[in-house]
Amino acid sequence: MFKRILSMTLLLIVISIGFLQKDELLTLIKEGGILSIFISMLFVAICVFFPVIPFPVLAGVIGGVFGTTQGVIISLSGAMAGTMGFFILSRYGFRDYAQSKLMSYPKVQEYEQFLNQNSFAAILTCRLIPIIPAPVVNIICGLSKVNWLTFFTSSTIGKIPNILILSYAGASFSSNKLFSIGLYGAYILILVLINFVIMYRKMAKESVD
């Protein structure tokens, strides 16, 4: 009970900071400098828990302020800090409660079993191709037997392409808006097409069975 109350309190504090101070945080990020680097990481971490601002927009802003290389490092560091925080809270804060709820969803339990057997590849795939929402992946991995180092490594590798493209698009926006928008649009289109193919094949397989 104590762990659950503590976890809920921390979660509410994080969400409140992001929701109530989002304009101030964005202003500080756009100013640049050492302070804005830490503010950027904090804001990205908060958005992992509660998307106060869509991540593509935030990563693009950070890329525009700091450039592609620094933008990737800052966004990735913040994203992984939030992701690991989510993972830890799921594993130690709400584990018993969430585990009991999962018993009502056989499909989720099947995924959990697959995750335990093929954890690195499964998590990496979910990060590269976001078929399953990132918060759901964080929760299921936290509740599963997945090793934290495997979760961290596969999540980090899987997030790099997304963050790299968003940061580069943001860094290019001031000099070439059309290219920046086109790059982002092409990336989204590719993800949509991949998801469509996967869902179509899954539906076709279920209809045959």
HELIX and SHEET records of a PDB file:
HELIX    1   1 PHE A    2  LEU A   20  1                                  19    
HELIX    2   2 LYS A   22  GLU A   31  1                                  10    
HELIX    3   3 ILE A   34  PHE A   49  1                                  16    
HELIX    4   4 PHE A   55  PHE A   66  1                                  12    
HELIX    5   5 THR A   68  ILE A   88  1                                  21    
HELIX    6   6 LEU A   89  GLY A   93  3                                   5    
HELIX    7   7 ARG A   95  LEU A  102  1                                   8    
HELIX    8   8 PRO A  106  GLN A  117  1                                  12    
HELIX    9   9 SER A  119  LEU A  128  1                                  10    
HELIX   10  10 ALA A  134  LEU A  143  1                                  10    
HELIX   11  11 TRP A  148  SER A  172  1                                  25    
HELIX   12  12 LYS A  177  VAL A  208  1                                  32    
END                                                                             
